[in-house]
Amino acid sequence: MSNSFRASRKPACSYISEKYKTATHLCCCGCGSKVVTPLKTAGWRLTTERRGVTLYPSIGKLEFPCQSHYWIRGSKVEWAERMTREEINVVRERDRRDREAYF
């Protein structure tokens, strides 16, 4: 698995669209799945600094077969432990409530 996050056409690399307010990359596990993170108040936040790109909060692609869960901090991938089905359901419910409260 890759632990870097660079701007090129390889896994773990980002394409940032200010127009559409999204950041897109291939899943960092190497499975090839496309990950789209909406950069909106009720979505992810992207920061760029000298040490690199950071996306917050973590990226949990729990609907993918790989069920990857990681953070991108300072252009580095930091892996999270696997989540149980119960933990996944709790997170999905919290995210749903957060979106409803925002919109």
Helices and strands as residue ranges (DSSP letters): E 14-17, E 22-26, E 34-38, E 45-49, E 52-61, E 68-73, E 76-79, H 85-102
